[in-house]
């Protein structure tokens, strides 16, 4: 809510220390970016 379209850096910062680092967060970061872009698209309608 505070950052409706977060950058990859912002997403990774927020995830740091919360999940297993062995995944590299790549799929999680992509999912957050996809969800944010969809939510922003809905807000523009």
N, CA, C and O atoms as a DFTB+ gen file, in Angstrom:
180 C
 N C O
     1  1       0.814      -1.191       0.000
     2  2       0.000       0.000       0.000
     3  2       0.859       1.255       0.000
     4  3       0.518       2.242      -0.652
     5  1       1.971       1.223       0.728
     6  2       2.839       2.399       0.782
     7  2       3.590       2.604      -0.522
     8  3       3.857       3.738      -0.920
     9  1       3.930       1.509      -1.183
    10  2       4.670       1.567      -2.444
    11  2       3.928       0.697      -3.452
    12  3       4.202      -0.499      -3.553
    13  1       2.996       1.278      -4.197
    14  2       2.173       0.473      -5.091
    15  2       2.926      -0.169      -6.252
    16  3       2.466      -1.168      -6.805
    17  1       4.069       0.385      -6.627
    18  2       4.851      -0.181      -7.727
    19  2       6.320      -0.249      -7.302
    20  3       7.140       0.540      -7.772
    21  1       6.657      -1.199      -6.406
    22  2       8.015      -1.255      -5.859
    23  2       9.056      -1.710      -6.878
    24  3       8.770      -2.501      -7.776
    25  1      10.259      -1.194      -6.714
    26  2      11.370      -1.630      -7.566
    27  2      11.870      -2.986      -7.069
    28  3      11.528      -3.421      -5.970
    29  1      12.674      -3.638      -7.882
    30  2      13.250      -4.917      -7.467
    31  2      14.072      -4.737      -6.193
    32  3      14.028      -5.586      -5.302
    33  1      14.807      -3.656      -6.104
    34  2      15.625      -3.391      -4.915
    35  2      14.751      -3.260      -3.667
    36  3      15.091      -3.799      -2.614
    37  1      13.631      -2.550      -3.778
    38  2      12.721      -2.381      -2.640
    39  2      12.108      -3.717      -2.217
    40  3      11.969      -3.989      -1.024
    41  1      11.748      -4.536      -3.182
    42  2      11.174      -5.848      -2.874
    43  2      12.199      -6.704      -2.147
    44  3      11.902      -7.298      -1.110
    45  1      13.405      -6.763      -2.695
    46  2      14.453      -7.580      -2.073
    47  2      14.795      -7.080      -0.673
    48  3      15.062      -7.889       0.216
    49  1      14.792      -5.778      -0.460
    50  2      15.069      -5.220       0.864
    51  2      14.008      -5.685       1.861
    52  3      14.335      -6.080       2.980
    53  1      12.743      -5.640       1.456
    54  2      11.656      -6.039       2.350
    55  2      11.661      -7.541       2.634
    56  3      11.240      -7.966       3.710
    57  1      12.126      -8.336       1.693
    58  2      12.175      -9.784       1.884
    59  2      13.379     -10.232       2.710
    60  3      13.345     -11.307       3.309
    61  1      14.419      -9.442       2.749
    62  2      15.664      -9.827       3.416
    63  2      15.402     -10.269       4.856
    64  3      14.768      -9.558       5.636
    65  1      15.900     -11.448       5.184
    66  2      15.777     -11.960       6.537
    67  2      14.443     -12.630       6.836
    68  3      14.266     -13.178       7.924
    69  1      13.510     -12.600       5.906
    70  2      12.194     -13.179       6.151
    71  2      12.000     -14.548       5.519
    72  3      11.148     -15.316       5.967
    73  1      12.761     -14.865       4.503
    74  2      12.607     -16.130       3.795
    75  2      13.969     -16.773       3.583
    76  3      15.005     -16.141       3.786
    77  1      13.957     -18.015       3.181
    78  2      15.200     -18.722       2.895
    79  2      15.930     -18.053       1.732
    80  3      15.343     -17.827       0.674
    81  1      17.180     -17.745       1.925
    82  2      17.955     -17.085       0.874
    83  2      18.424     -18.048      -0.213
    84  3      18.937     -17.604      -1.241
    85  1      18.263     -19.330      -0.012
    86  2      18.759     -20.290      -1.008
    87  2      18.010     -20.179      -2.335
    88  3      18.520     -20.628      -3.361
    89  1      16.821     -19.595      -2.339
    90  2      16.058     -19.456      -3.582
    91  2      16.497     -18.257      -4.390
    92  3      16.216     -18.181      -5.586
    93  1      17.178     -17.326      -3.764
    94  2      17.580     -16.107      -4.450
    95  2      16.427     -15.145      -4.661
    96  3      16.617     -14.069      -5.227
    97  1      15.244     -15.511      -4.220
    98  2      14.053     -14.659      -4.291
    99  2      13.583     -14.352      -5.708
   100  3      12.608     -13.618      -5.866
   101  1      14.220     -14.872      -6.731
   102  2      13.889     -14.481      -8.108
   103  2      12.418     -14.662      -8.458
   104  3      11.789     -13.739      -8.975
   105  1      11.863     -15.836      -8.185
   106  2      10.454     -16.073      -8.517
   107  2       9.530     -15.243      -7.633
   108  3       8.477     -14.791      -8.082
   109  1       9.920     -15.044      -6.386
   110  2       9.100     -14.248      -5.471
   111  2       9.093     -12.790      -5.917
   112  3       8.039     -12.153      -5.937
   113  1      10.252     -12.262      -6.272
   114  2      10.351     -10.878      -6.746
   115  2       9.500     -10.698      -7.996
   116  3       8.773      -9.711      -8.112
   117  1       9.582     -11.629      -8.923
   118  2       8.789     -11.562     -10.157
   119  2       7.291     -11.577      -9.841
   120  3       6.521     -10.827     -10.441
   121  1       6.884     -12.422      -8.909
   122  2       5.470     -12.504      -8.536
   123  2       4.984     -11.203      -7.905
   124  3       3.872     -10.757      -8.187
   125  1       5.802     -10.592      -7.061
   126  2       5.429      -9.315      -6.445
   127  2       5.311      -8.234      -7.513
   128  3       4.371      -7.440      -7.492
   129  1       6.259      -8.200      -8.443
   130  2       6.205      -7.208      -9.520
   131  2       4.965      -7.408     -10.391
   132  3       4.310      -6.434     -10.763
   133  1       4.640      -8.650     -10.717
   134  2       3.449      -8.935     -11.520
   135  2       2.183      -8.500     -10.791
   136  3       1.301      -7.880     -11.386
   137  1       2.097      -8.825      -9.501
   138  2       0.921      -8.448      -8.715
   139  2       0.797      -6.932      -8.608
   140  3      -0.302      -6.389      -8.715
   141  1       1.916      -6.251      -8.398
   142  2       1.892      -4.791      -8.285
   143  2       1.445      -4.151      -9.593
   144  3       0.674      -3.192      -9.582
   145  1       1.921      -4.672     -10.712
   146  2       1.536      -4.076     -11.993
   147  2       0.059      -4.322     -12.277
   148  3      -0.612      -3.465     -12.852
   149  1      -0.449      -5.476     -11.883
   150  2      -1.886      -5.742     -12.055
   151  2      -2.711      -4.819     -11.176
   152  3      -3.730      -4.283     -11.611
   153  1      -2.269      -4.635      -9.939
   154  2      -3.000      -3.773      -9.008
   155  2      -2.983      -2.333      -9.503
   156  3      -4.000      -1.644      -9.423
   157  1      -1.857      -1.872     -10.008
   158  2      -1.772      -0.513     -10.556
   159  2      -2.686      -0.376     -11.762
   160  3      -3.325       0.661     -11.940
   161  1      -2.756      -1.401     -12.586
   162  2      -3.633      -1.387     -13.752
   163  2      -5.093      -1.309     -13.357
   164  3      -5.878      -0.639     -14.026
   165  1      -5.472      -1.986     -12.277
   166  2      -6.848      -1.942     -11.794
   167  2      -7.189      -0.563     -11.264
   168  3      -8.308      -0.084     -11.445
   169  1      -6.229       0.081     -10.609
   170  2      -6.468       1.403     -10.031
   171  2      -6.680       2.453     -11.113
   172  3      -7.359       3.454     -10.881
   173  1      -6.105       2.232     -12.292
   174  2      -6.221       3.202     -13.380
   175  2      -7.551       3.108     -14.112
   176  3      -7.911       4.030     -14.845
   177  1      -8.291       2.017     -13.931
   178  2      -9.562       1.821     -14.645
   179  2     -10.664       2.690     -14.104
   180  3     -11.790       2.640     -14.599
